[in-house]
């Protein structure tokens, strides 16, 4: 009995040492994880509180009010905002891929005069803040009669996106050139090489670029405010959430419930696409 108790104590002591060693080794990662999770947990818990408790310093709901999520839909046309955000983010991402993938292919897989110069121009375009060209672009879209809609934000993606071109180009150069050369020997055109060889192998990079584009447009506030500020029928979730907060500024439980509903699609999208996203980011910076 004594031997078994001693062995049990030694085993538990070793497990405790291993646990402490693991915590010490991952202390920074644990602290960062807590820093990211704590605000989200606070939002969710506040969303489930009553109106009165949400104004207090209590962090844990005394009673759970799941009906707050249904009340949000009664207070604001959230479904309309969701459809507008989905239309904006979805079309912008599709248009970005249609235009940026061929450009990234030309900059990474084809040899032509001035290729490096064009790549430097792409990098310069990445550094240009969108607010710099906001006024002249607004004048152009106003003359075309498209202000008040989301099209001034969607159509420019047909002309490529500098960051997406850069990200895709960095990924495409990691694909061995021998695959393209073999396809050309078999008589494939450049379009055939791109469509049949490069695109299937570039899925992680394309997924990463698409996810970045979707997140940026989904969370975009400045663009929809600039072009659809006076037309509430075309508001996105970012604008709708800001308006909801100003109207219900003392009802923090409803505001947080609306915030959870706005965040949920993006979080779900990331969880489903995280494998491709991480692979795309990992390989995009291998070569310069």
HELIX and SHEET records of a PDB file:
HELIX    1   1 UNK A    2  UNK A   25  1                                  24    
HELIX    2   2 UNK A   27  UNK A   47  1                                  21    
HELIX    3   3 UNK A   51  UNK A   54  1                                   4    
HELIX    4   4 UNK A   67  UNK A   75  1                                   9    
HELIX    5   5 UNK A   78  UNK A  109  1                                  32    
HELIX    6   6 UNK A  115  UNK A  127  1                                  13    
HELIX    7   7 UNK A  130  UNK A  133  5                                   4    
HELIX    8   8 UNK A  134  UNK A  143  1                                  10    
HELIX    9   9 UNK A  151  UNK A  154  1                                   4    
HELIX   10  10 UNK A  155  UNK A  159  5                                   5    
HELIX   11  11 UNK A  162  UNK A  172  1                                  11    
HELIX   12  12 UNK A  177  UNK A  185  1                                   9    
HELIX   13  13 UNK A  190  UNK A  192  1                                   3    
HELIX   14  14 UNK A  193  UNK A  198  3                                   6    
HELIX   15  15 UNK A  199  UNK A  201  1                                   3    
HELIX   16  16 UNK A  203  UNK A  218  1                                  16    
HELIX   17  17 UNK A  222  UNK A  228  1                                   7    
HELIX   18  18 UNK A  232  UNK A  234  5                                   3    
HELIX   19  19 UNK A  237  UNK A  247  1                                  11    
HELIX   20  20 UNK A  252  UNK A  284  1                                  33    
END                                                                             
